[in-house]
Amino acid sequence: MPHLSDYVVNHWPYVLLLAVTLVMLAVYEFRHATREHGAISTAQAVQLLNGGALAIDLRSREDYAAGHIASARHVPGSAIAEGASGLMKWKDKPLIAYCENGNLGGSAVRELGRLGFTQAYNLRGGIAAWRQDNLPLTRN
């Protein structure tokens, strides 16, 4: 062990580079783990929807009108950021948030979790994944 301290003192740039690399790796893994938290596949979403879950569409009003998951409610992302007051009766029920590609849905699910929603999920890949799996969309 006495040689380790000599190595650290004599080669501090390499030790520093190793430490920075390890911190970056830890941050990457943490972000990856939290990003996927609450994410579900389209098949899992269909099962939840068949069981009575509520789907919330976070896209623009025009995108929602062009095609959305059946029985989905249009909820702008700003409404969730302001406290999701219209969704409080779903606080302990399954709720699936989706956007175009899953990014805004992930943020919405984290915010809903912070507000106390216990069963909020993000549709992994968003409506793009739904379309790719040839699942039906409805229009108003």
C-alpha positions as CSV (number, residue, x, y, z in Angstrom):
1,M,0.0,0.0,0.0
2,P,2.8,2.5,0.5
3,H,3.5,2.4,-3.2
4,L,0.0,3.5,-4.0
5,S,0.5,6.9,-2.3
6,D,3.8,7.3,-4.2
7,Y,2.0,6.5,-7.5
8,V,-0.8,9.0,-6.7
9,V,1.7,11.8,-5.9
10,N,4.0,11.1,-8.9
11,H,1.2,10.5,-11.4
12,W,-1.6,12.8,-10.2
13,P,-2.8,13.8,-13.7
14,Y,-3.6,10.2,-14.4
15,V,-5.3,9.7,-11.1
16,L,-7.3,12.9,-11.6
17,L,-8.4,11.7,-15.1
18,L,-9.5,8.3,-13.6
19,A,-11.5,10.1,-10.9
20,V,-13.2,12.4,-13.5
21,T,-14.0,9.4,-15.7
22,L,-15.5,7.5,-12.8
23,V,-17.7,10.5,-11.8
24,M,-18.9,10.9,-15.4
25,L,-19.7,7.2,-15.6
26,A,-21.7,7.4,-12.4
27,V,-23.6,10.5,-13.6
28,Y,-24.4,8.8,-16.9
29,E,-25.7,5.6,-15.2
30,F,-27.8,7.7,-12.8
31,R,-29.4,9.7,-15.6
32,H,-30.1,6.6,-17.6
33,A,-31.7,4.9,-14.6
34,T,-33.9,7.9,-13.8
35,R,-34.9,8.5,-17.4
36,E,-36.3,5.0,-17.7
37,H,-38.1,5.1,-14.4
38,G,-41.7,4.8,-15.1
39,A,-41.3,4.1,-18.8
40,I,-43.5,1.4,-20.3
41,S,-43.7,-0.3,-23.7
42,T,-46.7,0.0,-26.0
43,A,-47.8,-3.5,-25.1
44,Q,-47.7,-2.6,-21.4
45,A,-49.6,0.6,-22.2
46,V,-52.3,-1.4,-24.0
47,Q,-52.7,-3.7,-21.0
48,L,-53.1,-0.7,-18.6
49,L,-55.5,1.1,-20.9
50,N,-57.6,-2.1,-21.2
51,G,-57.6,-2.1,-17.4
52,G,-59.0,1.5,-17.2
53,A,-55.8,3.6,-17.2
54,L,-56.1,7.2,-18.4
55,A,-53.8,8.3,-21.2
56,I,-52.8,11.9,-21.3
57,D,-51.6,13.5,-24.6
58,L,-49.0,16.2,-24.0
59,R,-48.6,17.2,-27.6
60,S,-50.1,20.3,-29.2
61,R,-53.8,20.7,-29.8
62,E,-53.2,20.3,-33.5
63,D,-51.2,17.0,-33.1
64,Y,-53.9,15.7,-30.7
65,A,-56.6,16.4,-33.2
66,A,-54.6,14.8,-36.0
67,G,-54.6,11.4,-34.1
68,H,-54.4,10.2,-30.5
69,I,-54.8,7.1,-28.5
70,A,-58.5,6.3,-28.0
71,S,-60.0,7.9,-24.9
72,A,-56.8,10.0,-24.3
73,R,-57.3,13.4,-22.7
74,H,-55.4,16.3,-24.1
75,V,-53.4,17.9,-21.3
76,P,-50.8,20.6,-22.2
77,G,-47.4,20.1,-20.5
78,S,-47.8,23.5,-18.9
79,A,-50.9,22.2,-17.0
80,I,-48.7,19.5,-15.4
81,A,-46.1,22.1,-14.5
82,E,-48.8,24.2,-12.8
83,G,-49.8,21.3,-10.5
84,A,-52.0,19.0,-12.6
85,S,-55.2,20.1,-10.8
86,G,-57.5,18.5,-13.3
87,L,-55.9,15.1,-12.8
88,M,-56.0,14.9,-9.0
89,K,-58.8,12.2,-9.0
90,W,-56.2,10.0,-10.9
91,K,-53.6,10.4,-8.2
92,D,-53.8,6.7,-7.2
93,K,-54.9,5.3,-10.5
94,P,-52.8,4.3,-13.6
95,L,-52.0,7.2,-15.8
96,I,-50.0,7.1,-19.0
97,A,-48.4,10.3,-20.3
98,Y,-47.2,10.5,-23.9
99,C,-45.8,13.0,-26.3
100,E,-44.3,12.6,-29.8
101,N,-41.1,10.7,-28.8
102,G,-41.1,10.1,-25.0
103,N,-39.0,13.0,-23.8
104,L,-41.7,15.4,-22.6
105,G,-43.6,12.3,-21.2
106,G,-40.6,11.4,-19.1
107,S,-40.5,14.9,-17.6
108,A,-44.2,14.9,-17.0
109,V,-44.1,11.6,-15.2
110,R,-41.3,12.9,-12.9
111,E,-43.3,16.0,-12.1
112,L,-46.5,13.9,-11.5
113,G,-44.4,11.7,-9.2
114,R,-43.3,14.7,-7.3
115,L,-46.9,15.8,-7.0
116,G,-47.8,12.4,-5.4
117,F,-49.1,10.4,-8.4
118,T,-48.3,6.8,-7.5
119,Q,-49.0,5.1,-10.8
120,A,-47.8,7.6,-13.5
121,Y,-46.0,6.0,-16.5
122,N,-44.3,7.3,-19.6
123,L,-45.0,5.7,-23.0
124,R,-41.5,4.8,-24.1
125,G,-40.9,6.2,-27.5
126,G,-44.1,8.2,-27.3
127,I,-46.8,8.2,-30.0
128,A,-44.0,7.5,-32.6
129,A,-43.5,4.1,-31.0
130,W,-47.3,3.6,-30.9
131,R,-47.5,4.3,-34.7
132,Q,-44.4,2.0,-35.4
133,D,-46.3,-0.9,-33.7
134,N,-49.3,-0.2,-35.9
135,L,-51.6,0.5,-33.0
136,P,-54.8,2.5,-33.7
137,L,-55.2,6.2,-33.4
138,T,-58.5,8.1,-33.2
139,R,-59.3,11.6,-34.4
140,N,-61.7,14.2,-33.2
